[in-house]
Amino acid sequence: MTELGGASVPIEKSLQNLFEANLEALLGIRFLASEHSTCAVHADTTVTLGLDEDNSPVVIVYKRSVKENVINQGLFHLNWLLDHRTEFQWLVVEHLGPEVTKAVNWSAPRLLCIAGDFTRYEERAVKQIARNVDLIRYRRFSDDLLMMELVQGSRTSVSGASEQGAKVARENDPYLSQRMGYRLSKSATELRDIYYAVYQFLANLGDDVQVKELKLYTAFKRLENFVCMEIYPRSRTVILYLKLDPTTVALDNGFTRDVSNVGHFGTGNLQVTLKSMADFERVQPLLLQAYEGG
């Protein structure tokens, strides 16, 4: 065995170019723009704009030195993004098309800070910020290997979907029946038990698991989504979409299904239908496999 010497060097333009050219493969984010007009105010900040798997807007900033306050700079650009939604929408139209623009989810915009390392003060500060902030540490090994580690990610509470449901129920929403919070509130106790069992199982797989409770599904992610979950009170089912290759799984009619070419909310090509706690016990090895692959 030979140990590879890792290095966390100051961010170079070439490294930023590497991320931007491979954003979807590395982070599940579609590239929109680099060095956008936000840099007119902070010319010394390197910024990348993108759209993630859940159609949430993303601001990526790169920390070039230990002393640089990249979190404050990133929050500035995130606030710019929220104040210039129309300009961002036009970027989506230009790069991804008008149909994607309609699906942009402004309920959970994200800030990603990428650095060779973070101080303990920065890690603690993120925990106190009421924003969707992820700290990602990188290491370079020789010229052709890049490692990424999620140092700190945002997490939500299990009560979030119920609170969201109560809020949505007060709105005059023509798509109310499609919302996760509403469907959860209308589900039988036994079905909610399955939902929460899956929720707790996935959330406790590791400290790097992040939970995003969106309008149409709940996403579980590390650097990228590895499971998306929906609940349907009428059919009394919990539907999971796992980021696994369906060709590697023995499909069972009524339980697992290949949806590689079937449109659906969330991400993942393997659909799993849960109707009982026995199904939940049965799916656990697949959930673990999706987590490890994520």
C-alpha positions as CSV (number, residue, x, y, z in Angstrom):
1,M,0.0,0.0,0.0
2,T,1.1,3.6,-0.7
3,E,-0.4,6.6,1.1
4,L,-1.6,9.4,-1.2
5,G,-0.6,12.8,0.0
6,G,-3.6,15.1,0.1
7,A,-3.4,18.9,-0.3
8,S,-5.8,21.7,0.4
9,V,-4.3,24.5,-1.7
10,P,-5.8,28.0,-2.2
11,I,-8.6,27.9,-4.7
12,E,-7.3,28.3,-8.2
13,K,-9.3,29.4,-11.3
14,S,-8.6,25.9,-12.7
15,L,-10.3,24.3,-9.7
16,Q,-13.3,26.5,-10.1
17,N,-13.4,25.6,-13.8
18,L,-13.3,21.9,-12.8
19,F,-16.3,22.3,-10.5
20,E,-18.3,24.3,-13.0
21,A,-17.6,21.9,-15.8
22,N,-18.7,18.9,-13.6
23,L,-21.3,20.4,-11.2
24,E,-24.0,17.9,-12.0
25,A,-21.7,14.9,-11.5
26,L,-20.0,16.3,-8.4
27,L,-23.0,18.0,-6.6
28,G,-26.1,17.2,-8.5
29,I,-26.3,20.9,-9.6
30,R,-27.0,22.3,-13.1
31,F,-24.6,25.1,-14.1
32,L,-26.1,28.5,-14.9
33,A,-23.5,31.2,-14.6
34,S,-20.0,32.1,-13.3
35,E,-18.8,35.5,-12.1
36,H,-22.3,37.0,-12.5
37,S,-23.3,40.6,-11.8
38,T,-23.1,40.0,-8.1
39,C,-19.4,40.2,-8.4
40,A,-19.6,43.9,-9.5
41,V,-20.0,44.6,-5.7
42,H,-17.6,42.0,-4.4
43,A,-15.1,41.7,-7.2
44,D,-12.8,39.6,-5.0
45,T,-15.4,36.8,-4.6
46,T,-15.7,33.9,-6.9
47,V,-19.3,32.9,-7.4
48,T,-21.1,30.2,-9.3
49,L,-24.9,30.1,-9.8
50,G,-26.8,26.9,-10.4
51,L,-30.1,24.9,-9.9
52,D,-30.1,21.7,-7.9
53,E,-32.0,18.4,-8.3
54,D,-35.0,19.8,-6.4
55,N,-35.0,22.9,-8.6
56,S,-33.7,25.1,-5.7
57,P,-31.5,28.0,-6.6
58,V,-27.9,27.5,-5.5
59,V,-25.1,30.0,-4.9
60,I,-21.6,28.5,-4.7
61,V,-18.6,30.5,-3.2
62,Y,-15.0,29.3,-3.0
63,K,-12.8,30.1,0.0
64,R,-9.2,31.0,-1.2
65,S,-7.5,31.5,2.2
66,V,-8.1,30.5,5.9
67,K,-8.6,34.1,6.9
68,E,-11.3,34.8,4.3
69,N,-14.8,35.2,5.6
70,V,-16.5,33.2,2.9
71,I,-19.8,32.6,4.8
72,N,-20.5,36.3,5.1
73,Q,-19.7,36.8,1.4
74,G,-21.8,33.9,0.5
75,L,-24.8,35.2,2.5
76,F,-24.4,38.6,0.7
77,H,-24.7,36.8,-2.7
78,L,-27.6,34.7,-1.4
79,N,-29.5,37.8,-0.4
80,W,-28.7,39.3,-3.8
81,L,-30.3,36.2,-5.4
82,L,-33.5,36.6,-3.4
83,D,-33.7,40.2,-4.4
84,H,-33.1,39.5,-8.1
85,R,-35.4,36.5,-8.7
86,T,-36.4,37.7,-12.1
87,E,-32.8,38.0,-13.3
88,F,-32.2,34.4,-12.0
89,Q,-35.3,33.2,-13.8
90,W,-33.9,34.6,-17.0
91,L,-30.7,32.7,-16.5
92,V,-32.7,29.5,-16.1
93,V,-34.7,30.2,-19.3
94,E,-31.4,30.9,-21.2
95,H,-29.6,27.8,-20.0
96,L,-32.3,25.2,-19.2
97,G,-35.4,26.3,-20.9
98,P,-38.8,27.9,-20.0
99,E,-40.3,24.7,-18.7
100,V,-37.7,24.4,-16.0
101,T,-38.2,28.0,-15.0
102,K,-41.8,27.2,-14.0
103,A,-40.5,24.6,-11.6
104,V,-37.9,26.8,-9.7
105,N,-38.4,26.3,-6.0
106,W,-37.8,29.5,-4.1
107,S,-38.8,27.9,-0.7
108,A,-35.2,26.6,0.0
109,P,-32.4,28.5,-1.8
110,R,-29.0,27.1,-1.0
111,L,-25.5,28.4,-0.2
112,L,-22.5,26.1,-0.8
113,C,-19.1,27.1,0.6
114,I,-16.2,25.1,-0.9
115,A,-12.8,25.3,0.8
116,G,-9.6,23.4,1.6
117,D,-10.6,23.8,5.2
118,F,-12.9,25.6,7.6
119,T,-12.3,26.9,11.1
120,R,-14.3,25.7,14.1
121,Y,-15.9,29.1,14.4
122,E,-17.3,28.9,10.8
123,E,-18.7,25.4,11.5
124,R,-20.4,26.7,14.6
125,A,-21.7,29.8,12.9
126,V,-23.5,27.8,10.2
127,K,-25.5,26.0,12.9
128,Q,-26.9,29.4,14.1
129,I,-27.8,30.7,10.6
130,A,-31.4,30.3,9.6
131,R,-30.4,29.6,6.0
132,N,-29.7,26.5,3.9
133,V,-25.9,26.6,4.1
134,D,-23.5,23.6,3.3
135,L,-19.8,23.6,4.0
136,I,-17.8,21.3,1.7
137,R,-14.1,20.5,2.2
138,Y,-12.0,19.3,-0.7
139,R,-8.7,17.6,-1.0
140,R,-6.6,17.2,-4.1
141,F,-4.5,14.0,-4.5
142,S,-2.0,14.2,-7.3
143,D,-3.4,15.8,-10.5
144,D,-6.3,13.6,-11.2
145,L,-8.1,12.8,-7.9
146,L,-10.5,15.1,-6.0
147,M,-12.1,14.2,-2.7
148,M,-15.1,16.1,-1.2
149,E,-16.4,16.0,2.3
150,L,-19.6,17.5,3.7
151,V,-18.4,19.2,6.8
152,Q,-21.7,20.9,7.8
153,G,-25.1,20.6,6.2
154,S,-28.5,21.9,6.9
155,R,-31.0,19.6,8.6
156,T,-34.8,19.9,9.2
157,S,-37.0,18.5,12.0
158,V,-39.5,15.7,11.5
159,S,-42.3,18.1,12.4
160,G,-41.5,20.3,9.5
161,A,-43.9,18.6,7.1
162,S,-46.8,18.9,9.5
163,E,-46.1,22.6,10.1
164,Q,-45.9,23.1,6.4
165,G,-49.2,21.3,6.0
166,A,-50.9,23.6,8.5
167,K,-49.6,26.6,6.6
168,V,-50.6,25.3,3.2
169,A,-54.0,24.4,4.4
170,R,-54.7,28.1,5.2
171,E,-53.8,29.1,1.6
172,N,-56.2,29.2,-1.3
173,D,-54.0,26.7,-3.2
174,P,-55.4,25.1,-6.4
175,Y,-52.8,22.4,-6.1
176,L,-53.4,21.8,-2.4
177,S,-54.1,18.1,-2.8
178,Q,-50.6,17.6,-4.3
179,R,-48.7,19.2,-1.4
180,M,-46.8,16.9,0.9
181,G,-48.0,18.6,4.1
182,Y,-51.7,18.3,3.1
183,R,-51.4,14.7,2.1
184,L,-49.6,13.8,5.3
185,S,-52.3,15.5,7.3
186,K,-55.0,13.5,5.5
187,S,-53.2,10.1,5.9
188,A,-54.3,7.4,8.3
189,T,-52.2,6.9,11.4
190,E,-50.8,3.6,10.1
191,L,-49.6,5.3,6.9
192,R,-48.0,8.2,8.8
193,D,-46.2,5.6,11.0
194,I,-44.6,4.2,7.8
195,Y,-43.7,7.6,6.6
196,Y,-42.1,8.6,9.9
197,A,-40.3,5.2,10.2
198,V,-38.6,5.7,6.9
199,Y,-37.9,9.4,7.8
200,Q,-36.1,8.5,11.0
201,F,-34.3,5.5,9.5
202,L,-32.8,7.7,6.7
203,A,-32.1,10.7,8.9
204,N,-30.2,8.6,11.3
205,L,-28.0,6.8,8.7
206,G,-25.3,9.4,9.3
207,D,-24.5,12.9,10.4
208,D,-24.1,13.9,6.8
209,V,-27.7,13.2,5.9
210,Q,-29.7,16.3,5.0
211,V,-33.5,16.4,4.9
212,K,-35.3,18.8,2.6
213,E,-39.1,19.0,3.1
214,L,-40.4,20.3,-0.2
215,K,-43.9,21.0,-1.5
216,L,-44.3,17.8,-3.5
217,Y,-41.9,15.3,-1.8
218,T,-39.3,14.9,1.0
219,A,-35.7,14.6,-0.2
220,F,-32.8,12.9,1.7
221,K,-29.4,13.8,0.5
222,R,-25.7,13.8,1.2
223,L,-24.0,15.8,-1.5
224,E,-26.8,14.7,-3.8
225,N,-30.3,13.2,-3.3
226,F,-30.2,9.5,-2.6
227,V,-33.9,9.0,-1.6
228,C,-37.1,11.0,-2.3
229,M,-40.3,10.2,-0.5
230,E,-44.0,10.9,-1.2
231,I,-47.2,9.9,0.6
232,Y,-50.6,9.2,-0.9
233,P,-53.6,8.9,1.6
234,R,-56.1,7.6,-1.0
235,S,-54.1,4.7,-2.2
236,R,-52.6,4.2,1.4
237,T,-49.0,4.1,0.1
238,V,-45.7,5.7,0.7
239,I,-43.7,6.0,-2.5
240,L,-39.9,6.1,-2.5
241,Y,-37.5,7.0,-5.4
242,L,-34.0,5.6,-4.8
243,K,-30.9,6.6,-6.6
244,L,-30.0,3.1,-7.6
245,D,-29.6,1.4,-11.0
246,P,-32.8,-0.7,-11.4
247,T,-30.8,-3.2,-13.5
248,T,-28.8,-4.2,-10.4
249,V,-32.0,-5.0,-8.4
250,A,-34.3,-8.0,-8.7
251,L,-37.6,-6.2,-9.4
252,D,-40.7,-7.4,-7.7
253,N,-44.0,-6.4,-9.2
254,G,-46.0,-4.2,-6.9
255,F,-43.0,-3.4,-4.7
256,T,-40.1,-2.3,-6.9
257,R,-40.3,-0.7,-10.4
258,D,-37.9,0.7,-13.0
259,V,-38.9,4.4,-13.6
260,S,-35.8,5.4,-15.6
261,N,-38.1,6.5,-18.5
262,V,-41.1,7.5,-16.4
263,G,-41.7,11.1,-15.3
264,H,-42.1,11.7,-11.6
265,F,-41.3,14.2,-8.9
266,G,-38.0,14.0,-7.1
267,T,-35.0,12.1,-8.3
268,G,-34.1,8.4,-8.5
269,N,-34.7,5.6,-11.1
270,L,-35.9,2.9,-8.7
271,Q,-39.4,3.2,-7.3
272,V,-40.4,1.4,-4.2
273,T,-44.0,1.2,-2.9
274,L,-44.6,0.7,0.8
275,K,-48.0,-0.4,2.1
276,S,-47.1,-1.9,5.5
277,M,-44.4,-1.9,8.2
278,A,-43.3,-5.3,6.7
279,D,-42.5,-3.4,3.4
280,F,-40.5,-0.9,5.4
281,E,-38.4,-3.8,6.9
282,R,-38.0,-5.2,3.5
283,V,-36.7,-2.0,1.9
284,Q,-34.1,-1.2,4.5
285,P,-31.2,-2.9,2.7
286,L,-32.0,-0.9,-0.5
287,L,-32.1,2.3,1.5
288,L,-28.7,1.6,3.0
289,Q,-27.4,0.8,-0.4
290,A,-28.7,4.1,-1.8
291,Y,-27.2,6.0,1.1
292,E,-23.8,4.4,0.7
293,G,-23.8,5.1,-3.0
294,G,-24.8,8.7,-2.4
